Amino acid sequence: MEAWEDAQGNLVKYSLAYINPAIGANDNGRVLGYDNAHNYHDKHYLGNIYPVEDFSTYEEIVNRFETELKEFIQ
């Protein structure tokens, strides 16, 4: 998990990723992830990338990521 803020404390960039090459050979081993690296919010899931159209807050994305991560880590 990485997050960057500007001088005013506003979130400007984030990256959440679960990497496991044994599960996700595509996407550099990233199995699950969320980021806004290209000025839009997207989800990485088993080599596929999907737009996150319902982004509300960074905290909500972190919660979503942690919930979905339980599918792979038990």
Secondary structure, DSSP 4 states (H G I P E B T S, - for coil): -EEEE-TTS-EEEEEEEEE-TTT--SGGGEEEEEE-TTSS-EEEETTEEEE-TT---HHHHHHHHHHHHTTT--
